[in-house]
Amino acid sequence: MKVFSIILCRYPIRGGGKPIVVCTAFELSHFSILTRNSAKEWMVFAGKTIIENTSPGVRQCIEEEERQGKLNVYVRRDGLSGVVITDLEYPPKVAMQCLNEVMDDYSKKFADKMESMIQPGAKPPAFPQIEDYLNRYQNPAEGDKVHKVLAEVEEVKIIMHNTIESALKNQQSIEHLVDSTEDLSKASKVFYKQAKKKKKKKKKKKKYSALIPL
């Protein structure tokens, strides 16, 4: 079981606008050196896309068997949002507990700076602790200890989806979003389309790909 990334965003829910990435952490050792940059770009793009399509106060888990990964997303009512991207075997409730902890920690440290983060040109403060969460939650048993305690107080409700497309509002096409986004480089877009064509012709052996086709 593997956690590939944690992505935190500030989402201006009331004023409209796109999610703004405030901090990230990645563990990409299972990717080849040639695909790591594209993998990172895809994770950020997919994370922001799902955050934008998640209502405040809602938790979602998008399981992508084709790309061998899960997007676990939570959008808080104050606009702070997060995504934990894992492999298929990782327990969603433990991923959500990871989000709870890292988001609570972040908001406590930067409560007085939350509104300023959505201003044009604003530079989010550094939050190196996110790397600690990424490392600690590589072992879901550690996170599950905390989750079992909290489960006695509150049952976590998670909306499950089996594709990114099924989680998108207004029947949007992921291909259209890929073409129009500025979060993906030209090389990553070409890489995505070429890989998708290959997958239509034959099924490949399962491998770690964390929501990016390899």
Number of C-alpha atoms within 10 A of each C-alpha: 13 20 24 26 23 28 23 29 25 24 27 19 18 9 8 9 11 16 22 18 19 21 19 20 21 19 17 19 9 13 16 11 10 8 16 18 15 20 23 23 17 23 25 21 17 22 27 24 19 26 28 21 14 19 15 18 12 15 21 23 26 22 23 19 15 17 19 19 25 30 28 30 30 28 27 20 14 16 20 23 28 32 31 26 30 27 23 19 11 18 16 24 21 22 27 24 18 26 24 14 13 20 20 12 15 19 14 9 13 14 10 9 12 17 13 12 20 22 11 7 8 10 11 17 13 9 15 11 12 22 16 11 17 22 13 15 19 18 15 20 13 12 20 19 11 14 20 12 10 13 12 8 8 9 9 12 10 16 12 15 16 14 17 20 15 13 20 17 12 7 9 13 13 14 12 9 13 20 13 10 12 10 16 20 15 11 10 20 19 14 16 19 15 13 14 15 10 13 14 8 8 8 9 10 5 11 14 19 21 29 25 25 22 22
